[in-house]
């Protein structure tokens, strides 16, 4: 197995992880599946910022297991969950997390992020 490259954020590829100042609410199929005042906002280079919610603030009943993984040289290996709707239908691999994130982004451990094409994410005061 080849060793994956590991890179550190820097001026050419900045990454910041900061506490979100608002409540983050995630809706799937019209119902709230996550809500948190302890989310983290990860901003990476020129990509849109991503909200990472504590796993404890996400309804575990909507998450399905997945074998899918991807690799980011700045954050580590991501694993995925599908989302189960109220009728039991599953949308695959729409939630990701880093079980062992690299040191530069270590605060996102035990946090989940959602693809915005699958859910509605809102920030509330």
C-alpha positions, 0 to 999 in steps of 0.5 A: 500500500502506497503512503499517502502524502501529508501536507500542512496548511500554509499561506498557499493553502490556508485552513482555519477551524473556528467555533461557529457563532450561530446555531447550525440547524440541518434539515433532511426531507423537511425535518430537523436531523441536527441542531447545534450551538457547538459547531465548528466552521472550517474554512479551507483555501478557496473552497466554501466554508463547511460546518462540522457539527458534534456527532452528539448533536446529530440524530443517529437514527438517520445515519447509515454506515458506509464503506466509502472513504476519501483522502485529503492530504491536509485533513486525513482519511474521511469516512462517510454515512448515508442519510435515511429519510422518514420512509426508510430510503437511503441517500448514500454518502452525504455525511462525512467525518474524519475519525483521526484528523491531522493535527492542524484540524484536530478539533473536527474529530467527533464532528460530522459535515453534510453535503449541502446538495442533500440537506438544508443547512441554516444559521440562526441567532 
